[in-house]
Amino acid sequence: MGHFIILLESQLDTSTLFSQEFSLLLPNTGVNGTMVRYCVEHFEPHMLEECPYVEPHLVFNSVKQRQIEHLAGRYCSNRALQTLFNTERSFLIGKGRHGQPLWPSSVVGSIAHSQDWAVAIVSQHAKWLGIDCEDIMTMETAQQISTMIAQPNELSLLSKCDLPFNYLLSLLFSAKESIYKAIYPQIEKILDFNVVSINKFDLENNFMKFKFSVELQKILNGVEEITVSYFFVEDSICTYVHELN
């Protein structure tokens, strides 16, 4: 288990598409990434055509928010891959049948975004790699959807944690998304929220442990649990999974 450090932070021109950019590094793992804050109001559709790392047809008919999410996510992916391979060439990341990114053959990676942030992480040595970025939901939303995301035993565990419930449920939701992204290449199917269950929440060290369902353990060759780490970035949270070969 490890935590990302900011290798380089850039404050960019606020009149441009990206106002902040972080280079991320997970020490001693070979995992690196890029995170940007994007400005929806500065996006124009023609930008998709001008980016060598974007396939515009993938989001041609999408709403503006989805288009910029796609562009920002691919930008982060491209930057992370350039760092990984120490090159300035551009990388096109395709899209699979369930919307999952299609990475170069030697790479494991993951992309995520919230309302204002996009992030991508990559590695050549990871067994599982997944990241998710979410805006912290309101207390009203958390109370309305809690039973859709959390099982009774999970809600009981959350009730003992010293953070507002909407923060905790946002973390739980994001963590499960990170897990699903990480294991998708091995299972290749959409999962319900109840196939993993949180059994430890360490607020001091910013990680959670989850237990796989018996059915999922069989698919994953007997693996019983997985660790998810997290960090906060302004009004959003990022959770991530990294399991090395």
FENGI-V101312 format. One record per backbone hydrogen bond with DSSP energy under -1.0 kcal/mol. NH is the residue of the N-H (numbers start at 0). CO is the residue of the C=O. E is the energy in kcal/mol with one decimal. If there is no record, write none. Layout:
nh=NH co=CO e=E
nh=NH co=CO e=E
This chain:
nh=4 co=24 e=-2.6
nh=6 co=22 e=-2.7
nh=7 co=22 e=-1.2
nh=9 co=20 e=-3.0
nh=11 co=18 e=-2.2
nh=15 co=12 e=-2.0
nh=18 co=36 e=-2.2
nh=20 co=9 e=-2.1
nh=21 co=34 e=-3.4
nh=22 co=7 e=-2.9
nh=23 co=32 e=-3.0
nh=24 co=4 e=-1.9
nh=25 co=30 e=-2.6
nh=28 co=25 e=-1.2
nh=31 co=121 e=-1.9
nh=32 co=23 e=-2.1
nh=33 co=119 e=-1.9
nh=34 co=21 e=-2.4
nh=35 co=117 e=-2.5
nh=36 co=19 e=-2.1
nh=37 co=115 e=-3.0
nh=38 co=16 e=-2.6
nh=41 co=38 e=-1.6
nh=42 co=39 e=-1.8
nh=46 co=43 e=-2.3
nh=47 co=44 e=-1.7
nh=49 co=45 e=-1.0
nh=53 co=50 e=-1.4
nh=57 co=54 e=-2.0
nh=58 co=55 e=-1.6
nh=61 co=58 e=-1.6
nh=66 co=62 e=-2.1
nh=67 co=63 e=-2.3
nh=68 co=64 e=-2.1
nh=69 co=65 e=-2.3
nh=70 co=66 e=-2.5
nh=71 co=67 e=-3.0
nh=72 co=68 e=-2.5
nh=73 co=69 e=-2.5
nh=74 co=70 e=-2.4
nh=75 co=71 e=-2.4
nh=76 co=72 e=-2.2
nh=77 co=73 e=-2.8
nh=78 co=74 e=-2.5
nh=79 co=75 e=-2.6
nh=80 co=76 e=-2.5
nh=81 co=77 e=-2.3
nh=82 co=78 e=-1.9
nh=83 co=79 e=-2.4
nh=84 co=80 e=-2.6
nh=86 co=81 e=-1.9
nh=93 co=101 e=-1.0
nh=95 co=99 e=-3.4
nh=98 co=95 e=-1.9
nh=101 co=93 e=-1.7
nh=106 co=103 e=-2.4
nh=107 co=122 e=-3.1
nh=109 co=120 e=-2.1
nh=111 co=118 e=-2.7
nh=113 co=116 e=-2.8
nh=117 co=35 e=-2.4
nh=118 co=111 e=-2.7
nh=119 co=33 e=-2.1
nh=120 co=109 e=-2.2
nh=121 co=31 e=-2.6
nh=122 co=107 e=-2.0
nh=126 co=242 e=-3.1
nh=127 co=242 e=-2.0
nh=129 co=240 e=-2.0
nh=131 co=238 e=-2.5
nh=133 co=236 e=-2.4
nh=135 co=234 e=-1.7
nh=141 co=137 e=-2.5
nh=142 co=138 e=-2.3
nh=143 co=139 e=-1.8
nh=144 co=140 e=-2.2
nh=147 co=144 e=-1.3
nh=148 co=144 e=-1.2
nh=149 co=145 e=-3.0
nh=154 co=150 e=-2.4
nh=155 co=151 e=-2.0
nh=156 co=152 e=-1.7
nh=157 co=153 e=-2.6
nh=158 co=154 e=-1.8
nh=159 co=156 e=-1.4
nh=160 co=157 e=-1.9
nh=162 co=160 e=-1.5
nh=167 co=163 e=-2.1
nh=168 co=164 e=-2.8
nh=169 co=165 e=-1.7
nh=170 co=166 e=-2.4
nh=171 co=167 e=-2.4
nh=172 co=168 e=-2.9
nh=173 co=169 e=-2.6
nh=174 co=170 e=-2.8
nh=175 co=171 e=-2.1
nh=176 co=172 e=-1.9
nh=177 co=173 e=-2.5
nh=178 co=174 e=-2.2
nh=179 co=175 e=-2.4
nh=180 co=176 e=-2.3
nh=181 co=177 e=-2.2
nh=182 co=178 e=-2.4
nh=183 co=179 e=-1.3
nh=185 co=182 e=-1.4
nh=186 co=182 e=-1.7
nh=187 co=183 e=-3.7
nh=194 co=191 e=-1.3
nh=196 co=210 e=-2.1
nh=198 co=208 e=-2.7
nh=199 co=208 e=-1.3
nh=201 co=206 e=-2.8
nh=206 co=201 e=-1.8
nh=207 co=227 e=-3.0
nh=208 co=199 e=-2.3
nh=209 co=225 e=-2.8
nh=210 co=196 e=-3.1
nh=211 co=223 e=-3.1
nh=212 co=194 e=-2.5
nh=216 co=212 e=-2.5
nh=217 co=213 e=-1.6
nh=218 co=214 e=-1.4
nh=219 co=215 e=-2.2
nh=220 co=217 e=-1.2
nh=221 co=216 e=-3.4
nh=222 co=219 e=-1.2
nh=225 co=209 e=-2.2
nh=227 co=207 e=-3.0
nh=228 co=239 e=-2.4
nh=229 co=205 e=-1.7
nh=230 co=237 e=-2.4
nh=232 co=235 e=-2.7
nh=235 co=232 e=-1.8
nh=236 co=133 e=-2.7
nh=237 co=230 e=-2.9
nh=238 co=131 e=-2.2
nh=239 co=228 e=-2.5
nh=240 co=129 e=-3.0
nh=242 co=127 e=-2.6
nh=244 co=124 e=-2.2
